Amino acid sequence: MDWYFGVDMEVYHTTGVNLRVPVVPDAFLSVAVKRKKGGKSRKNYAVWQENGIVPIFTLEMVSHTPGGEYDEKLDVYRKLGVLYYVTYNPEFWRRDQH
């Protein structure tokens, strides 16, 4: 019960320009946090409410139109301290075409 896996959920953090502007990964994993907040399911994930614990893993799925997965979001996750950042692009599944 000491990990949380979120899907399409806002991650509020202090590394951006504004605390009200979250980053929204398609999925993320945080360890050493409780799965529920106050006995209820989470509606978002605020790093400052989790004693500064950031997700260790984030997953981004590229849709037909890329949305900053290769640059903007990568930079945010890097500043945040995410250890593992995976970008999955179903259109480029062969190594020689990627």
Summary of the structure (lengths in Angstrom):
residues: 98
radius of gyration: 14.2
end to end distance: 37.9
largest distance: 48.3
contacts: 233
relative contact order: 0.21
helix: 16%
strand: 28%
